[in-house]
Amino acid sequence: MKSVKRAIGENNVLAPRSKVLVPITFSAPHFSAALSIVLSKLEKKFSTKVVIVKPNGIDIDGKPNDWPPSNSEIMNVDIEVDRLNVQSLSSCLDFDRLWSIDVADRLKINVIALPYTRTDLIIFALNALLIDGLEAMLNALDYFEIDNIKVFSGFSKIEGEVVSTYVVLKKLWFYSSLCNYKIPAKKVFYSVAQGRPELEFSKEKALDKLLALARNKLKERYLKYSVAGIYRKQRFRKECSYRILNLNTLE
């Protein structure tokens, strides 16, 4: 809980009486559900309203504990996907960010909370360096703004293993058959980090250095674009095409 507060506070993303959108993402549906519970418990602290949006195509196995949160608004969205490289990590991450931003824009919400952990972000960065190229480093950003919408990773100060334990305890068995990508860099990361706690605790500094390097390289290549501009121009709609058909409040 403290780590989520830290992620919110460092990026100054929430204002009193504001709303925050928590999408149940195709790339990490169980972590999204966990984040929705945690943020719902922080509603009074930040005087905000949590709006959870769950797409059709994400299934729930069994009865999760404390989900959906009773004090949050739950919405359902129908998304028709025309084109998506479901085996590409970057494509699936782009897709989740893109449809989330579209939904937030429709609902007039200017804050989106994504579920990626510190472990996820460093693996995304490594995957960009090894597989997807420099532009994909933007997937490892824990915060950026695009079209006046603030996007942040709520678990960016927490290790993935901690959130995984929370998911098990809460029985958040959320599944998506849409994205079935593999992450080659994940094996590289765990082959080095496993059993080496000093590397686990240095991940945040390593991620900061990798992102700083990426920003500098991106500026050299695309001087006329901001980070958000690069993200929109180079990544969004590159490998996916979709339509939002319906957006309804669940009864």
N, C-alpha and C positions, 0 to 999 in steps of 0.2 A: 504493500500500500504506500509506504514512504517513497519507494522508488518511482511509482507512478506519479505521485505528487511532485517529485523532483523533475520528471520529464515535462510535466505541465508548467511548473514554475519557471524552469530555465528558458522555455520557449515563449512564455507569457501568452499562452494560446486562449485562455478562458477569461471572459469578462463576466461580471455579475449579471444574472438573469439572461444569460446567453444559452444557446443550444449547441450540443456536440453530436455529430453523426457517428455512429459506430456501425460500419458495414460488416456483415458476416461474409468474409472474403472467401473466394474459391481457393485461394492459395494457402490459407491457414484458418479454416472455419472454426476449429476447436479453440484456437488461441483468441479468435475474434469474440467468441462467446464468453471466454474468461475475462477479456477486457471489458465487455459490456457489464458484467457483474461488478467488477472492481470500480468502474467509473460510476455506476449507479449508487454504490455505497459512498461515493465522494460527492454526490449531488449537493447535499446540504453544505458541505465544506466550501464549495466553489459557487453555490447558488446558481447552478446550471441545470438544464434539462437534457437527459440522455435520450436520443432517438436512435433506435436500433432498426436497421434495414436488413432483412433476410431475403436473398434471392430464391426463387424456385430453382430446384436443382441441387439444393443443399439439404441433405437428409439428416435426421436425428435418430440415433439408435437408443431406445430405452427412455427413461425419465431422468433428465439431468437434475441435480440439486441446485436450487436457487435460480433456475432459468426457466422462462424469461423473468427478469427482475420485475417485481410488481409495481415499482414506482417509475418505470420507464415506458415510453411510447414505442410500440412495436409495429413495424410496417413490413409489407411484403412487396417484392418487386419482380415482375416478369421481364426477363432479358432474353431476347432472341439473338443468338450468336450466328453471324454469317461466316466469319472467318477468324480463326484463332489457332496459333501454333501451340497446341496443348502440351507439347513435350518440351517447350522452351520456358525456363524459369523467368527470363526477362519479359516474355510476352504475357505470361500469366500475371506477373506483378503489375505490368503496365495496364492490363485489362482491369484488374481490381481497382487500381487508382482512378482509372478513367471513368468507369461506371459510377464509382463512389462520388467523384466530383460532379458528374452529371446529375445524380440524385440530389446531392447537397444544393446544387444550383436551383433545381426545381423546388426544393423545400425552403429555399432562402436561408440555409444554414451555412455559416462561414467557417466552421471548424470540423475537421474529420480526424478521428482517432483510428489509426491502423494498428494491427496487433503484433508487429514484428519486434523481436527481442534483440538484445545486444548480440547474442550468438548469431541470430539470423542476419543481422546487418553486416557483421564481419564476414560471414560466409557469402553474402551477396557481393561484397566488395572483392573477395578472393575470386569468386566466379566470374566477375567482370574482368579482372586482370588476366585470368587464365583462359576464359572461354568467349565471353560475349563482347569484350571490347570496352574502351574507355567510357563511352556514353552510358553504358549500363551501370557504371559506378553510382549514378544518380539514384538507383534503386536502394543504395545503402544510406541515403540521407535519412536522418531521424526527424528532420523538419524542413519544410519548404512552403512557399506560398505560390499559388497560381490562380489567376482570375479572382483575386481578393479572397480566396479560400485558403485557410491555414491547414496544412496537413502534417500531422505528427505521429510518431510511433510511440504508443503509450507504454510499451514494455522495453523501451530502448535502454533503460538503466538496469535491466534485469537479465540474468542468464536464462537461456532457453530451458535448461533442466528444471529450474524453479517453477516456471510456468507450466511445464509438462506435468510436474507433480500436482499442481493446483487443478489442472484439467482432469487428472485421474481421480482426485479426491471429490471433485464436483460431478464426476461422471458425464463430462461434456463430450459425448461421442458424436461429433458433427462430421459429416462426410460429404465430399464432392467428387463426382466422377468426371468433372469437366477437365480439370488440370491434373495431369499425371506425369509431370516433369521429374527428371532426376538431376541432382546437383553434384557434378563431379568434384567441385571444390570442397564439398562437405567431407569427403574421405581424406583429402589433404589436410584440412583443418584438424580433424579429430586424430589423425595419425601423429600430429605434432603435439596437440594440446592435451590429449588423454593422459591422465596421471601427472600432469605438470601444472599444479595450481598457480604457480607464478605466471604462467602464460594466460590462464583464465582471467586473472585479475588485471592483466595488462591489455586485454582486448579493447577496452574503451580508448586508451591512448593510441593503440595501433590503428583503430578505425578512424580516429581524428586525423592521424597522419596520412592515411590512405585517401581520405576525402579531401584534405587540403591539397594533396598532389593532384587529384582528379580535377578539382576546381581550377587550379592553375593551368593544367593542360587544356581544359575545356575553354578557358578564356583565351588561350593562345590560338585555338582553332576557330572559335566562334566569338570574336570580340564584340560583335554588336548585340549579342543575346545575353540576358540574365540567366541564372541557373534555371529558373522556372521556364524561361523562354526556350532554352535549349531542350529542356525536358519535354515541353509541349511539341516543339517542332521536330525533334529527332526521334522521340520514342513513341508518343501517343499516335495511335492510328497507323503505326508502321506495319504491324503484323496482325491487327485485329479489326474486325468490323462487327458492329452489333446494333441492336435497337432496343430501347426501353419501351415495352408495350403497356404495362400497367404498374401503378404504384398506389397501393391501398393500405389503409390501417387495418391491422388484424383485430378481430373482435375477441 
